[in-house]
Amino acid sequence: MNRALTAMIAAAAAVSASAALAQAPALDGKALFHEKCAMCHGPGGMGTGLLARRVQPAELEKRTNLNADYVFQYARRGLGNMPPITPGEANDGELRAIAQHLAAGPKGAR
């Protein structure tokens, strides 16, 4: 009976969490990018200058080849000169919204 009760509580928690996510307002990836990333990855930002040595276009919002999962993992872990973006700086929802905005490419950046 203990396992059944535990399973029921876990199921109720999952339904509750799912309902909360469904009611949560969509995050604005573009606004979050400009708030949390553009200081380095916008026009003239230090990260853009360093990235320009390897890829073009260097401005992330102008790229057409970014994958949201790749952006999320890269930003969360950091690489090279880019430090990891901690959950205190951008939670998973915010970082995923930024990644989806960048993956949408220039048409999604408008």
CYANA upper distance limits for C-alpha pairs under 8 A (distance plus 0.5 A):
  1 MET  CA      5 LEU  CA      6.80
  2 ASN  CA      6 THR  CA      6.72
  3 ARG  CA      7 ALA  CA      6.55
  4 ALA  CA      8 MET  CA      6.66
  5 LEU  CA      9 ILE  CA      6.70
  6 THR  CA     10 ALA  CA      6.63
  7 ALA  CA     11 ALA  CA      6.58
  8 MET  CA     12 ALA  CA      6.62
  9 ILE  CA     13 ALA  CA      6.64
 10 ALA  CA     14 ALA  CA      6.69
 11 ALA  CA     15 VAL  CA      6.73
 12 ALA  CA     16 SER  CA      6.59
 13 ALA  CA     17 ALA  CA      6.57
 14 ALA  CA     18 SER  CA      6.52
 15 VAL  CA     19 ALA  CA      6.60
 16 SER  CA     20 ALA  CA      6.71
 17 ALA  CA     21 LEU  CA      6.77
 18 SER  CA     22 ALA  CA      6.75
 19 ALA  CA     23 GLN  CA      6.82
 20 ALA  CA     24 ALA  CA      6.62
 27 LEU  CA     93 GLY  CA      8.08
 27 LEU  CA     94 GLU  CA      7.19
 27 LEU  CA     97 ALA  CA      6.58
 28 ASP  CA     32 LEU  CA      6.68
 28 ASP  CA     97 ALA  CA      7.11
 28 ASP  CA     98 ILE  CA      8.30
 29 GLY  CA     33 PHE  CA      6.45
 29 GLY  CA     94 GLU  CA      7.64
 29 GLY  CA     96 ARG  CA      8.43
 29 GLY  CA     97 ALA  CA      4.87
 29 GLY  CA     98 ILE  CA      4.69
 29 GLY  CA     99 ALA  CA      7.89
 29 GLY  CA    100 GLN  CA      7.45
 29 GLY  CA    101 HIS  CA      5.64
 30 LYS  CA     34 HIS  CA      6.84
 30 LYS  CA     98 ILE  CA      7.01
 30 LYS  CA    101 HIS  CA      6.43
 30 LYS  CA    109 ALA  CA      7.03
 31 ALA  CA     35 GLU  CA      6.63
 32 LEU  CA     36 LYS  CA      6.34
 32 LEU  CA     37 CYS  CA      8.17
 32 LEU  CA     94 GLU  CA      7.47
 32 LEU  CA     97 ALA  CA      8.22
 32 LEU  CA     98 ILE  CA      6.72
 33 PHE  CA     37 CYS  CA      5.50
 33 PHE  CA     38 ALA  CA      6.55
 33 PHE  CA     98 ILE  CA      6.03
 34 HIS  CA     38 ALA  CA      5.23
 34 HIS  CA     39 MET  CA      7.95
 34 HIS  CA     42 GLY  CA      8.33
 35 GLU  CA     39 MET  CA      8.42
 36 LYS  CA     89 GLU  CA      8.45
 36 LYS  CA     90 ALA  CA      8.28
 37 CYS  CA     41 HIS  CA      6.33
 37 CYS  CA     42 GLY  CA      7.90
 38 ALA  CA     42 GLY  CA      4.67
 38 ALA  CA     43 PRO  CA      8.22
 38 ALA  CA     45 GLY  CA      7.68
 39 MET  CA     45 GLY  CA      6.23
 39 MET  CA     46 MET  CA      8.48
 40 CYS  CA     44 GLY  CA      8.32
 40 CYS  CA     45 GLY  CA      4.67
 40 CYS  CA     46 MET  CA      5.63
 40 CYS  CA     47 GLY  CA      5.18
 40 CYS  CA     48 THR  CA      6.89
 41 HIS  CA     45 GLY  CA      5.84
 41 HIS  CA     46 MET  CA      7.59
 41 HIS  CA     47 GLY  CA      5.68
 41 HIS  CA     48 THR  CA      5.39
 41 HIS  CA     59 GLU  CA      6.53
 41 HIS  CA     60 LEU  CA      6.85
 42 GLY  CA     48 THR  CA      7.11
 42 GLY  CA     59 GLU  CA      6.36
 42 GLY  CA     60 LEU  CA      7.77
 42 GLY  CA     61 GLU  CA      8.34
 43 PRO  CA     48 THR  CA      7.51
 43 PRO  CA     59 GLU  CA      6.93
 44 GLY  CA     48 THR  CA      6.99
 44 GLY  CA     49 GLY  CA      7.27
 45 GLY  CA     49 GLY  CA      6.94
 46 MET  CA     50 LEU  CA      6.86
 47 GLY  CA     51 LEU  CA      6.50
 47 GLY  CA     82 MET  CA      8.13
 48 THR  CA     52 ALA  CA      6.52
 48 THR  CA     58 ALA  CA      5.90
 48 THR  CA     59 GLU  CA      6.23
 48 THR  CA     60 LEU  CA      8.33
 49 GLY  CA     53 ARG  CA      7.67
 49 GLY  CA     58 ALA  CA      7.83
 50 LEU  CA     54 ARG  CA      8.25
 51 LEU  CA     55 VAL  CA      6.66
 51 LEU  CA     58 ALA  CA      6.05
 52 ALA  CA     56 GLN  CA      6.45
 52 ALA  CA     57 PRO  CA      7.48
 52 ALA  CA     58 ALA  CA      5.25
 56 GLN  CA     63 ARG  CA      8.32
 57 PRO  CA     62 LYS  CA      6.84
 57 PRO  CA     63 ARG  CA      6.52
 58 ALA  CA     62 LYS  CA      8.11
 58 ALA  CA     63 ARG  CA      7.88
 59 GLU  CA     63 ARG  CA      7.32
 60 LEU  CA    102 LEU  CA      7.18
 61 GLU  CA    102 LEU  CA      6.20
 61 GLU  CA    105 GLY  CA      6.72
 61 GLU  CA    106 PRO  CA      6.35
 61 GLU  CA    109 ALA  CA      6.61
 62 LYS  CA    105 GLY  CA      6.73
 62 LYS  CA    106 PRO  CA      5.51
 62 LYS  CA    109 ALA  CA      8.44
 63 ARG  CA    102 LEU  CA      8.13
 63 ARG  CA    105 GLY  CA      6.28
 63 ARG  CA    106 PRO  CA      7.28
 64 THR  CA    103 ALA  CA      7.65
 64 THR  CA    104 ALA  CA      8.05
 64 THR  CA    105 GLY  CA      5.30
 64 THR  CA    106 PRO  CA      7.39
 65 ASN  CA    103 ALA  CA      7.73
 65 ASN  CA    105 GLY  CA      8.09
 66 LEU  CA     70 TYR  CA      7.80
 66 LEU  CA     71 VAL  CA      7.41
 66 LEU  CA    102 LEU  CA      7.14
 66 LEU  CA    103 ALA  CA      5.34
 66 LEU  CA    105 GLY  CA      8.01
 67 ASN  CA     71 VAL  CA      6.69
 67 ASN  CA     99 ALA  CA      8.14
 67 ASN  CA    100 GLN  CA      8.43
 67 ASN  CA    102 LEU  CA      8.49
 67 ASN  CA    103 ALA  CA      5.71
 68 ALA  CA     72 PHE  CA      6.62
 68 ALA  CA     96 ARG  CA      7.74
 68 ALA  CA     99 ALA  CA      5.13
 68 ALA  CA    100 GLN  CA      5.57
 68 ALA  CA    102 LEU  CA      7.63
 68 ALA  CA    103 ALA  CA      5.72
 69 ASP  CA     73 GLN  CA      6.70
 69 ASP  CA     96 ARG  CA      8.47
 69 ASP  CA     99 ALA  CA      7.68
 70 TYR  CA     74 TYR  CA      6.43
 71 VAL  CA     75 ALA  CA      6.44
 71 VAL  CA     99 ALA  CA      5.89
 71 VAL  CA    102 LEU  CA      8.49
 72 PHE  CA     76 ARG  CA      6.54
 72 PHE  CA     95 LEU  CA      6.77
 72 PHE  CA     96 ARG  CA      6.58
 72 PHE  CA     99 ALA  CA      6.15
 73 GLN  CA     77 ARG  CA      6.51
 74 TYR  CA     78 GLY  CA      5.95
 74 TYR  CA     79 LEU  CA      7.21
 74 TYR  CA     84 PRO  CA      8.35
 75 ALA  CA     79 LEU  CA      8.43
 75 ALA  CA     82 MET  CA      8.45
 75 ALA  CA     83 PRO  CA      8.43
 75 ALA  CA     84 PRO  CA      6.27
 75 ALA  CA     85 ILE  CA      6.13
 76 ARG  CA     84 PRO  CA      5.55
 76 ARG  CA     85 ILE  CA      5.36
 76 ARG  CA     86 THR  CA      6.86
 77 ARG  CA     83 PRO  CA      7.99
 77 ARG  CA     84 PRO  CA      5.13
 77 ARG  CA     85 ILE  CA      7.45
 78 GLY  CA     82 MET  CA      5.74
 78 GLY  CA     83 PRO  CA      5.17
 78 GLY  CA     84 PRO  CA      4.30
 78 GLY  CA     85 ILE  CA      7.37
 79 LEU  CA     83 PRO  CA      7.07
 79 LEU  CA     84 PRO  CA      7.84
 85 ILE  CA     89 GLU  CA      6.68
 85 ILE  CA     90 ALA  CA      7.27
 86 THR  CA     90 ALA  CA      6.92
 86 THR  CA     91 ASN  CA      8.10
 87 PRO  CA     91 ASN  CA      4.95
 87 PRO  CA     92 ASP  CA      7.15
 90 ALA  CA     94 GLU  CA      6.12
 90 ALA  CA     95 LEU  CA      6.26
 91 ASN  CA     95 LEU  CA      6.61
 92 ASP  CA     96 ARG  CA      6.45
 93 GLY  CA     97 ALA  CA      6.67
 94 GLU  CA     98 ILE  CA      6.78
 95 LEU  CA     99 ALA  CA      6.62
 96 ARG  CA    100 GLN  CA      6.55
 97 ALA  CA    101 HIS  CA      6.64
 98 ILE  CA    102 LEU  CA      6.78
 99 ALA  CA    103 ALA  CA      6.58
100 GLN  CA    104 ALA  CA      6.69
101 HIS  CA    105 GLY  CA      7.73
101 HIS  CA    108 GLY  CA      6.83
101 HIS  CA    109 ALA  CA      7.30
102 LEU  CA    108 GLY  CA      8.11
102 LEU  CA    109 ALA  CA      7.89
104 ALA  CA    108 GLY  CA      5.43
104 ALA  CA    109 ALA  CA      7.89
105 GLY  CA    109 ALA  CA      6.97
106 PRO  CA    110 ARG  CA      7.47
